[in-house]
Structure formats: C-alpha cells, structure tokens
Amino acid sequence: MSVLVPVPAENIKAVYQFASRILELTAEGELPGWFSIAEPLRINLPLPWFKSDSVIVETAKGNWTINIEYPDAPGFGAGPVISSSGNGTSGAAADSQPATFGDVLPPINKPLPGSGTLNLTADAPARRLGLGAPEVTVDISFNHEFFKLVDASVSDGVLTWKIKWAQLPLGEGETPQIIKVITTTRYIDARAITPRIVQPYIVDFVLFKGEETSGAAQ
C-alpha cells in the first residue's frame, strides 16, 4: 500500500513537453530527510475529455491543484482549452453551442530561398459514408503579405501546396514566418466537440550567394 508524502503545493510542478508527448510531475520535500520525485506520464495533451490546464495531486498535506506548464508553447495552459464557437454567448446558452478542441503539433522547420518554392503536404481527408459521418477538412493558413500559393493538387490521397515568397522578409523580425496546416473534423451533432489539429511550419528565408534581395520575389 502506498504511503502519502507530506508535500506542500509550492514544491510540486507539472510540465508538459510537446516534442516527447510526456507530462512530468516532480515533487521535493523532507521526510525529515530530503527527497525528490519525478514521474513521467506519456499522454497527448490537450484532450477534450481531460482537464488539460491542471492536475490534482494527492499528498499527506491535502489535495493540490497544480497548473500544467507548457514551456514549448508560451501562453498555453492555465486557461480554457475547450472554447465555445465565439458568438458571445455565456452560461447555459454557451453550453449548448458547439465547442472546438485544438491540438498543436510540434513545429517543423523549413528553409525557403528567395526565388524557390516550398511544397507542403498533408493526407487528403477520406470520404466517409453513412448517417452521422463527420466532415473532415484540411486548410492552409499563412500571411498573404509574405507568401502566395502557386499551386494546389491532390494525388494518391495526398494534398500538396506549392508556396513561394510574395515579398521577401527583409525587415527586422520578419523571418521566420509561420504556415499552418489545419485539419478539422465536424460532426452533425451540434453538441459534439470539433477536433482541430494544427501542424505549424516555421519557414526561414535563406539567401544563396549571388541572389538579389530586391524585396519582391520573382
């Protein structure tokens, strides 16, 4: 039988790493001897059925609510993970509105030369038949000031977007730029949670020797 350890709340931390998909609980205290505990838990966060901003830790001093830290995503956590559709309703009215659950995957770095193109791919949504089958959409999002879509195609179940610079990011703080591929699953039941998976790409501007930087991409 496990024995509860008297650990104060300020000595407990919960940290989630997106890259490894591990939530690690750590605790320090005295028994009277000093001790340190680290317990990793492999889990995908956030989850629609899991309170993803905090965990409850049971100790001999009481049950503590510990906020989950997300060092890979500053500003995430300690706040709502599931949000309403954003139509300004609240209370009981908001409970009847569809909700969106978002999961942000670890970002992927991509270089893009000034005169080159970048191909991004994603699995094309499979056609689902039958009553109540969800609708799956895949969209791409980027800053149109700096990027333009050259071509988009579907082949063998794979979506491909070809992207180039609309304007070279030569100003301070203009590179890298972010492109997001967003997969959304919508269910017929208006009360169902809408999962939205975001795959971010961090695009760095690279300049080859002899290449001009006039500002407008060719």
Phi, psi and omega in degrees: 000131181288147178252128179289139182258137180284092181244126176289154184300325184290348180261011181243136178229148174231117184234131179246132178251119181296321186297317182265350183058043182236129171261120183247124175261129178233146180215144177226150180179194182234145184246339038271347176290152182286140178222157177218130183235136174228122184236108179275144178226119179279120184202148174269120177238150356281157177238144183292337182256010183232134179288096193276001179261348181200164175229156177256124181249125180269125178227173178291342179269349182140180177261123184250139172267115184251123177293138177276128178268138178239081183296336179284344182223081180304135180092348178271150181092169182050039180192180183292133176264323177255124184239157178284180186289357174081029181263013174087001179280161179211169176065221184297327180295321180292330181297334182271355181273150176296149181243156179243129178251124183247139174231124180257119180282161177302137183292153178245129180274135179224130173273148178219109177295163183298323182253009183264181176234157181237127177260124174244141183232159175203155177293129177290140180296132178286146178284125182247126183256160176110156180295129177084005180295135182288157175260123181250128177236148177235121182235161176238141183228132179202170180278111184290347176292327185249337182240153169220145181275118181274320183200154175218137183211164176231128179210129178053041176077015181236128173274136178230129174247132176253122188233146174221172178287131170275326177213133181291134182278078185266347181282163179296128179079007182271349175230139005281163173252160183243133172243136181242132170256120189243122177253122184238134177245119181248133180255154180295321179296116183295341181274350184286148177287138178263108178286137177227116182255126183248125173251105180274145173240126177265111187257118179260135174283127177239146184238122177278155180299129180090353181278137181277154178234073181280346180109313178266129180288148181273000000 
